[in-house]
Structure formats: structure tokens, C-alpha cells
Amino acid sequence: MRRPLPRAAPGRSCGWSSTPALYRRHSAEAADLLTPERFPVYEAGRGGQYTYHGPGQRVAYVMLDLRQRGRDVRCLVQGLEGWLIDTLAAFNIRESGARAASASG
């Protein structure tokens, strides 16, 4: 079962807050879930294992044409992080902890 995602025009972003759910990725193993009945599980069709989304989390997807912006994923992620940090700072929401200049996340 796949949960539909919000749609946005290219070069735009969209976001939402989710009800509790797990998204199973390609590398996920059913045995990894200790209580599989606790949350609904949706097929995500992407790499990785499981991702949890729930109340209080904010999820944003940015749709970009990488052919126009270059294909340097590290540069893209660092740019998006910088944009998000600057945007939150405009609302007086500051990052906590130390960040390594060479690392994302």
C-alpha cells in the first residue's frame, strides 16, 4: 500500500505533518520490526531500510531539476540545509549543538 505524496510544481517545495507510519525501503527486513502491528507500514520504493514519520515531525520535499542546478548531491544537500537554517533563523529558531563544516545532517 502506498500513501500518496503531496504534489508541487518543479522548483517548489511542499510539506506536511504525518500520522504515525513506517515507510519500508528496499533494504528493509520484516524481522527488523519488533512490533510490526504498532504502526501502518507503507512501501516507499526507495533505498534504505525503515523511516518513521509521525506527529510533530515536519517533512518537506523539494522538487528540483538537477540538470539545471548541477548534479553535485553533496552541494545540493549542503545548500538546502543552509537555506533551511537561515529560514528558521528568520523566525528566531536556532540550531542547537555544533555542526561540522564538512558533514551534512
Secondary structure, 3 states (H helix, E strand, C coil): CCCCCCCCCCCCEEEECCCCEEEECCCCCHHHCCCCCCCCEEECCCCCCEEEECCCCCEEEECCCHHHHCCCHHHHHHHHHHHHHHHHHHCCCCCCCCCCCCCCC
